[in-house]
């Protein structure tokens, strides 16, 4: 394996670990104190929608329905993210904490590689592309510049 490929693989693993280590450390501490650990799924707004719909798919209801209405009709929201989450629920036998942590590990690692590819295209330099990928995935700079979150 080339040195640059090894750097990319290690960097994407570090990014994934950066996202999941805090909840894992908190869970380990709480289990040591014999207290329950409940993972908070609202880091972003999307989890509140997709987790409940993923559970619906995991329970065998396809297409997923909107749980907040009296009449349970299929929702107009995109079912693909919920389907991916339902597959991770299936992989981890319905455990939402482990499935969520797996997604939180995998998605930032993939996004890091996408940011690297974009940086490689923009800068034509490996070092600057890796720096661009780290800045893109570990900071909310795009949210601030484009005013996505009302900031």
N, C-alpha and C positions, 0 to 999 in steps of 0.2 A: 504494500500500500504506500502511496506517495505521502510525503511529509505533510503537504497541504491538505490532503484528504483526511489524514489523521487529525490535524488541527481542527478541521470542520466538524468531524464526528465528536471529538472531545468537547468542542465549544457548544455544540447543540445539546449534548448530554448535560453539560454544566448549566446551560440555560433551563433545561427541564428540571434539574435538581433545585435550582434557585427558586422555581415556582412551587415545588411541592415540599421542600424541607421544612419551612415554618409550620404548616399544619401537622406534619409528621412528628416534629419535635414537641409541639404542644400536646398531641395525642399521647405520646410516650410519657410525658410529664404527668398528665392527668390519669393515665392508667396506673402509673406508679403511686399516685395518691389515692387510688381506688375511686376515682370520680369518672362519670361518663363523659365521653367525648362526642360532641355533635358537630359535624362539619358544617360550616356556614356556606351555603351555596350562592349567596348574592354578592360575590366579588364584583361581578358585572351585572347588568340588568337582565341579560339573556338567560342566565341559569334558572331564574325563577319561572320562566316560560318553558324552557327546553327540558328541564329535569322532570317536571310533572308529565309532560307529553311523552318523554322517553319511558317513564314508568308505565304509561298507558300502552305504548307499543310493546314493552316487555311483558305486560299482562295479556297481550293478545288482541288488543283493540286497534285495528288498522282500518281506515286512516285514523290518526289520533283526533280526539274531539276537544273542544274548548270546555274546560271544567267549570267555568264561572257562569255559564248560562243555564237557565232552567231546562231548555230544550237542547239535548246533546247532539248537535249537528257537527259535521266535519269542519275543521277550522281552515281558514284561508292562509294561515302561516306556512312557511316552508317546513316540510316534514323531514328533510334530509338531515339537519343537525340532530334532531330528536332521534332519528333512525340510527345514526352513528352512536349516539349515547346509549340507545337501547341495546345495541350490539355489545358495547362494553359492559352494560349491566348483565347481559347474558353470559359474557365471558367470566365475570366475577360472581356468578350465581345470585344475582339480585342485590348485591351489596352496593348501595349507592355511594358510600364513602370511598371505597377502593376504586370503583368505576370512575368517579369524578376525579380522583387524584391521578388516575391513569390518563385521562383526557387532558388534564392540566399539565401533565408531563410531556405528552406527545405533541399537542398543538403548538406550544411555544417553540419546541425544537424544530418543527416543520416551518413555522413562521420565520425562525432564525435563518434557516436555509434559503427561504424565499427572499428575505432581506439581503442575504449574502449575494444571491444571484442578481438582484437589482443593483446592489452596490458594485458588483463586478462589471455589470453593463455600464453603469454611470461613470465609474472611476478608472476602470481597466487596471486596477491594482489590487492584489490579494490583501495586503495589509489594510488599505482603506475600506475594502469591501467587508472585511471582518469587523472593523471598527463601526462601519455603518450598520451592520447587522446587529451588533451589540447595542448600539444607541437606539436602533429601531425597535428592538424587542424588550429592552430593559427600562426604557424611559417612556413617559407619556407625551413626548415632544410633539408627535403628530396630532394628538388630541388638543394640545394647547394652541398650536399654530392654526389648525383648521377649525378651532372652536367647536369641536364635536360635543363635549360634555358640558357645555354652558360655562366653561372656564374663562 
